[in-house]
Amino acid sequence: MRRAREYVPVAEAFSINYLPLLNFPYSSLNQEILFISDIHISLEKPEITRRFLAFLSNRAPSAAALYILGDLFDAWIGDDDPTPPNNAIRKHLKQLTDSGTSVYLQQGNRDFLLGKQFSEDTGAILLDEYAVIDLQDTPTLLTHGDLLCTDDLPYQAFRAKSHTREWQRAVLSKPLLLRLLAARWYRVRSYFHKRKKSQDIMDVNQDTVISVMSERHCLRLIHGHTHRPAIHNFEINNQPAQRFVLAAWSKNAGEVLCWNNDGYQIEAL
C-alpha cells in the first residue's frame, strides 16, 4: 500500500464547497473509495462487460463509494436505448447502490448524453465535468480528462458544440435507429481521426492542468481519458501536487485505483 504525498492543508486557506463524499466521517472508518474510468462497454466487447459486471457484484460492494470518471460506455445515444448490455448494466448498478455503496458518475467524451433517467434507474449520482471531493482531508479534483487536452483544437471545438442544449436536444429527438447508426459512424470516424493525430496532441496540456487545479485550490487530480495510466508528481506554487491517470479497460485486463486510510493502491482485475 502506497501513501499519498504530504500536502499543505489548503482547505484551511480557501473556502471550498465539496461534493459530499460519504454520510459518515471517512477518517473514522477504514472503508475503500474506488476510482475507475474508460471501461468502454459495448455489445461488441463482451469480455469487458463480463469483467465489469463481476466487478460490480464481487468487488465494488465492499467499498463505501465508487467513482466512474467517464466513458463507462463506448457510446451512449440516449437514456432510452435498450440495446444490450445496457439494461444489465443498469440492473447491476442499481443493485450496488441499493446495497449501500454510493456510485458517482461523470460523463466522458463517448457517453456525454448520459442523463437524468439513467441516474434514476441506477441510483448513480451524476457529477459535473469538474468535481472536487475531500479525499483523506485533501481537496481532490475529479474529471474525465478530455477538457485537459487543450492542444486538440478540433476536438475541443466539437466538444463545445456537442455540449449545448440545442445540439443535444436535436440529437435526442431523432429516432433510436438513426441514433444507433450515427453512433457507429462516429466511432469509425473517431478511430481514423485519432490515427492522424500526434500522441502529444491527444495528451493533457500541463499548463491547463496546473491552471485548472489552481482555480479549484486542489493539489491532487484524478482523471482518465488519455489511456496512459501513470502517477505524475509536479509542483503548483512551490507545493507538491499529483496527477493520477486511470487505466482504460480492455478484454484482457481492468484496473481500479483504491483509497483507504492506509493510502492508495492500484488493483488489477
C-alpha positions as CSV (number, residue, x, y, z in Angstrom):
1,M,0.0,0.0,0.0
2,R,1.4,3.4,-1.0
3,R,0.8,6.5,0.9
4,A,-0.1,9.7,-0.8
5,R,2.4,12.5,-0.7
6,E,2.1,15.0,2.1
7,Y,0.2,18.2,1.3
8,V,-0.2,21.6,2.8
9,P,-3.8,21.7,4.1
10,V,-5.1,24.2,1.5
11,A,-8.6,23.6,2.8
12,E,-7.7,25.9,5.7
13,A,-6.7,28.7,3.4
14,F,-9.6,28.5,0.9
15,S,-13.3,28.2,1.2
16,I,-14.2,25.1,-0.8
17,N,-17.6,23.6,-1.4
18,Y,-17.0,19.8,-1.5
19,L,-19.2,17.2,-3.1
20,P,-20.4,15.1,-0.2
21,L,-18.2,12.1,-0.2
22,L,-19.9,10.0,2.4
23,N,-22.5,10.4,5.0
24,F,-20.1,9.5,7.8
25,P,-16.6,10.7,8.8
26,Y,-14.3,9.0,6.3
27,S,-11.3,9.2,8.6
28,S,-13.1,7.1,11.3
29,L,-13.6,4.0,9.1
30,N,-11.2,2.1,7.1
31,Q,-13.5,1.8,4.0
32,E,-12.4,2.0,0.5
33,I,-13.1,4.5,-2.2
34,L,-12.7,3.2,-5.7
35,F,-12.0,5.1,-8.9
36,I,-12.3,3.7,-12.5
37,S,-12.8,5.2,-16.0
38,D,-12.8,4.3,-19.6
39,I,-14.5,0.9,-19.4
40,H,-16.0,1.4,-22.9
41,I,-18.8,-1.1,-22.6
42,S,-20.5,-2.1,-25.8
43,L,-22.2,-5.0,-27.5
44,E,-19.0,-5.7,-29.4
45,K,-16.9,-6.0,-26.2
46,P,-18.5,-8.9,-24.2
47,E,-15.3,-9.6,-22.2
48,I,-15.3,-6.1,-20.8
49,T,-18.9,-6.3,-20.0
50,R,-18.5,-9.6,-18.1
51,R,-15.5,-8.2,-16.2
52,F,-17.4,-5.0,-15.2
53,L,-20.5,-6.9,-14.1
54,A,-18.3,-9.2,-12.0
55,F,-16.6,-6.2,-10.5
56,L,-20.0,-4.7,-9.5
57,S,-21.1,-7.9,-8.0
58,N,-18.0,-9.1,-6.2
59,R,-15.6,-6.3,-5.6
60,A,-17.4,-3.0,-5.5
61,P,-19.9,-3.9,-2.7
62,S,-17.0,-3.9,-0.2
63,A,-16.3,-0.2,-0.9
64,A,-18.0,2.8,0.6
65,A,-18.1,4.6,-2.8
66,L,-17.3,4.0,-6.4
67,Y,-16.4,6.9,-8.8
68,I,-16.7,6.2,-12.5
69,L,-14.9,9.1,-14.3
70,G,-16.3,8.9,-17.8
71,D,-16.6,6.6,-20.8
72,L,-18.4,3.9,-18.9
73,F,-19.9,3.2,-22.3
74,D,-18.2,3.2,-25.7
75,A,-21.1,5.2,-27.0
76,W,-24.4,6.5,-25.4
77,I,-27.2,7.7,-27.7
78,G,-29.8,8.4,-25.0
79,D,-31.2,7.0,-21.8
80,D,-34.0,5.3,-23.9
81,D,-31.6,2.9,-25.6
82,P,-32.3,-0.7,-24.5
83,T,-29.5,-2.2,-26.7
84,P,-27.6,-5.0,-24.8
85,P,-25.9,-4.8,-22.4
86,N,-27.3,-1.5,-21.3
87,N,-30.1,-3.0,-19.2
88,A,-27.8,-5.4,-17.5
89,I,-25.5,-2.5,-16.5
90,R,-28.5,-0.6,-15.2
91,K,-29.6,-3.6,-13.1
92,H,-26.2,-4.3,-11.6
93,L,-25.5,-0.6,-10.8
94,K,-28.9,-0.4,-9.1
95,Q,-28.2,-3.5,-7.0
96,L,-24.9,-1.9,-6.0
97,T,-26.4,1.4,-4.9
98,D,-29.2,-0.4,-3.1
99,S,-26.6,-2.4,-1.2
100,G,-25.2,0.8,0.3
101,T,-22.3,1.6,-2.0
102,S,-22.5,5.2,-3.3
103,V,-21.9,5.5,-7.0
104,Y,-20.8,8.7,-8.6
105,L,-20.7,9.1,-12.4
106,Q,-19.1,11.6,-14.7
107,Q,-19.8,11.8,-18.4
108,G,-17.0,11.1,-20.8
109,N,-16.4,12.1,-24.4
110,R,-18.1,8.9,-25.5
111,D,-21.1,8.9,-23.2
112,F,-21.8,12.6,-22.6
113,L,-25.5,12.0,-23.3
114,L,-26.0,10.0,-20.1
115,G,-28.8,11.8,-18.3
116,K,-31.3,12.0,-15.5
117,Q,-33.2,8.9,-16.4
118,F,-30.1,6.7,-16.3
119,S,-29.3,8.3,-12.9
120,E,-32.7,7.5,-11.6
121,D,-32.6,3.9,-13.0
122,T,-29.3,3.1,-11.3
123,G,-29.1,5.3,-8.3
124,A,-25.8,6.7,-9.5
125,I,-25.2,10.4,-8.9
126,L,-24.2,12.4,-12.0
127,L,-21.3,14.7,-11.4
128,D,-20.3,18.0,-13.1
129,E,-17.4,17.9,-15.6
130,Y,-15.2,19.1,-12.7
131,A,-15.9,17.9,-9.2
132,V,-13.9,18.5,-6.0
133,I,-14.1,15.9,-3.2
134,D,-12.4,15.7,0.2
135,L,-10.3,12.6,-0.1
136,Q,-8.5,11.9,3.2
137,D,-8.5,15.5,4.1
138,T,-7.0,16.6,0.7
139,P,-9.1,18.5,-1.8
140,T,-9.1,16.2,-4.9
141,L,-10.3,17.2,-8.3
142,L,-12.1,14.7,-10.5
143,T,-12.7,15.0,-14.2
144,H,-12.9,12.7,-17.2
145,G,-9.8,14.3,-18.7
146,D,-10.8,15.4,-22.2
147,L,-11.1,19.1,-21.1
148,L,-7.4,19.0,-20.2
149,C,-6.4,18.1,-23.8
150,T,-6.5,21.7,-24.9
151,D,-3.9,21.2,-27.7
152,D,-6.5,19.2,-29.7
153,L,-8.4,22.2,-31.0
154,P,-10.7,20.4,-33.4
155,Y,-11.9,18.1,-30.6
156,Q,-12.4,21.0,-28.2
157,A,-14.5,22.8,-30.9
158,F,-16.7,19.7,-31.3
159,R,-17.0,19.3,-27.6
160,A,-18.2,22.8,-27.1
161,K,-20.8,22.4,-29.8
162,S,-22.0,19.0,-28.7
163,H,-22.5,20.0,-25.1
164,T,-25.0,22.7,-25.9
165,R,-28.7,22.1,-25.1
166,E,-29.7,22.8,-28.7
167,W,-27.3,20.2,-30.1
168,Q,-28.3,17.6,-27.6
169,R,-32.0,18.3,-28.0
170,A,-31.7,17.9,-31.7
171,V,-29.8,14.6,-31.5
172,L,-32.1,13.1,-28.8
173,S,-35.2,14.0,-30.9
174,K,-34.0,11.7,-33.7
175,P,-35.4,8.1,-33.9
176,L,-33.5,5.5,-32.0
177,L,-32.4,3.6,-35.1
178,L,-30.9,6.7,-36.6
179,R,-29.0,7.5,-33.5
180,L,-27.6,3.9,-33.4
181,L,-26.4,4.3,-36.9
182,A,-24.9,7.7,-36.2
183,A,-23.0,6.4,-33.2
184,R,-21.5,3.6,-35.2
185,W,-20.4,6.1,-37.9
186,Y,-18.9,8.4,-35.2
187,R,-16.8,5.6,-33.7
188,V,-15.4,4.7,-37.1
189,R,-14.7,8.4,-37.8
190,S,-13.1,8.9,-34.4
191,Y,-10.8,5.9,-35.0
192,F,-9.4,7.2,-38.3
193,H,-9.1,10.8,-36.9
194,K,-7.0,9.6,-34.0
195,R,-4.6,7.8,-36.3
196,K,-3.9,11.1,-38.0
197,K,-3.2,13.0,-34.7
198,S,0.1,13.1,-32.9
199,Q,0.3,11.5,-29.4
200,D,1.2,14.8,-27.8
201,I,-1.9,16.5,-29.1
202,M,-4.1,13.8,-27.5
203,D,-2.5,14.1,-24.1
204,V,-3.2,16.7,-21.5
205,N,-1.6,20.1,-21.6
206,Q,0.4,20.6,-18.4
207,D,-0.3,24.3,-18.2
208,T,-4.0,23.6,-18.4
209,V,-3.7,21.0,-15.6
210,I,-2.0,23.5,-13.3
211,S,-4.4,26.3,-14.2
212,V,-7.5,24.1,-13.6
213,M,-6.1,22.7,-10.3
214,S,-5.1,26.2,-9.1
215,E,-8.5,27.6,-9.9
216,R,-10.1,25.0,-7.7
217,H,-7.4,25.0,-5.0
218,C,-6.5,21.4,-5.4
219,L,-3.2,19.6,-5.2
220,R,-4.4,16.2,-6.3
221,L,-6.1,15.4,-9.6
222,I,-7.7,12.1,-10.7
223,H,-8.8,11.6,-14.4
224,G,-8.9,9.1,-17.2
225,H,-9.5,9.6,-21.0
226,T,-5.9,9.5,-22.2
227,H,-5.4,5.7,-21.7
228,R,-2.0,6.5,-20.3
229,P,-2.1,5.2,-16.7
230,A,0.5,6.9,-14.5
231,I,1.1,8.9,-11.4
232,H,2.7,12.3,-12.2
233,N,4.4,14.4,-9.5
234,F,4.9,18.1,-10.0
235,E,4.6,21.4,-8.2
236,I,1.9,24.1,-8.0
237,N,3.1,27.4,-6.5
238,N,6.0,25.5,-4.9
239,Q,3.7,22.9,-3.3
240,P,3.8,19.2,-4.2
241,A,1.0,18.1,-6.4
242,Q,0.0,14.8,-8.0
243,R,-2.0,13.7,-11.1
244,F,-3.4,10.2,-11.2
245,V,-4.3,8.9,-14.6
246,L,-6.7,5.9,-14.6
247,A,-6.2,3.0,-17.0
248,A,-8.6,2.1,-19.8
249,W,-10.1,-1.4,-19.5
250,S,-9.6,-4.0,-22.3
251,K,-10.8,-7.5,-22.9
252,N,-7.8,-8.8,-21.1
253,A,-7.5,-6.5,-18.1
254,G,-9.0,-3.8,-15.9
255,E,-7.7,-1.6,-13.2
256,V,-9.1,0.2,-10.1
257,L,-7.5,3.0,-8.1
258,C,-8.3,2.1,-4.4
259,W,-8.1,4.5,-1.5
260,N,-8.4,3.8,2.2
261,N,-7.0,5.1,5.5
262,D,-3.6,3.5,4.7
263,G,-3.2,5.3,1.4
264,Y,-3.8,4.0,-2.2
265,Q,-3.0,1.1,-4.4
266,I,-3.7,0.1,-8.0
267,E,-5.6,-3.1,-8.2
268,A,-5.7,-5.3,-11.3
269,L,-8.9,-7.1,-12.1
